[in-house]
Amino acid sequence: HLKNLTFEPTELTWFNELKAMVIEDGRTLVLLRPPHREDYLEILDEHPLCNQLWAAFASTVGTIPIIDSFRHPIPPEGWNDMDHLSEIGATIFTKSLEPKLIELMRVVRSSW
């Protein structure tokens, strides 16, 4: 994974195109930064580039809400592999995500 710690210029172009289409359609785009395994986070913490890339990307999104679950604790049995939650992990994560989405939609609707 660490070899992929870059954003190609085309990736930001695609993101900006998606953002424009969603806004044009009158919908709300929400960015979700998913959780990562503790052992992987420890490796990433040794590479400041990871945080630098996220900060650079997050600075480009403007007013688009971000739900940052990058360090959301998921126990080891909550993972099928390095990248995918098991049923246990998905249940834990969904329970934590639901109130955040409900609150976000409440805020968004109040701005209409």
C-alpha positions, -999 to 999 in steps of 0.1 A, spaced: 0 0 0 27 25 8 39 26 -28 5 41 -36 8 71 -13 4 95 -41 -24 113 -58 -21 114 -95 -34 147 -110 -61 128 -128 -75 115 -94 -81 151 -83 -96 159 -117 -120 129 -113 -129 140 -78 -136 175 -89 -158 162 -118 -178 140 -94 -182 169 -70 -195 192 -98 -220 166 -110 -233 159 -75 -237 196 -68 -253 203 -102 -278 175 -95 -287 191 -61 -274 163 -40 -250 161 -11 -216 146 -15 -201 132 17 -165 120 19 -160 90 41 -124 82 52 -128 45 62 -112 29 92 -78 11 90 -63 -17 110 -42 -7 140 -11 -25 127 -14 -6 94 -19 27 112 13 21 131 32 17 98 15 48 83 24 69 114 61 63 105 55 78 71 46 115 74 37 115 37 4 98 45 -8 126 66 6 152 42 -13 137 13 -46 135 33 -42 171 44 -35 182 8 -65 164 -5 -88 175 24 -79 211 17 -93 208 -18 -128 197 -9 -142 230 2 -174 228 21 -180 191 14 -185 173 47 -159 147 57 -166 118 80 -131 108 91 -131 73 105 -95 66 97 -86 58 133 -120 43 143 -111 14 166 -121 -20 151 -109 -51 170 -87 -76 152 -117 -100 147 -134 -71 129 -112 -76 98 -114 -102 70 -80 -90 57 -59 -58 56 -86 -38 39 -120 -54 44 -142 -55 74 -157 -87 86 -194 -89 96 -183 -81 132 -163 -50 120 -190 -39 96 -216 -40 124 -193 -20 148 -185 6 121 -221 10 109 -233 16 145 -208 44 148 -214 58 114 -252 59 116 -255 88 141 -229 108 122 -248 105 90 -281 113 107 -266 145 122 -250 154 89 -283 151 71 -300 172 98 -275 200 93 -277 197 55 -315 198 55 -316 228 78 -295 247 53 -320 242 24 
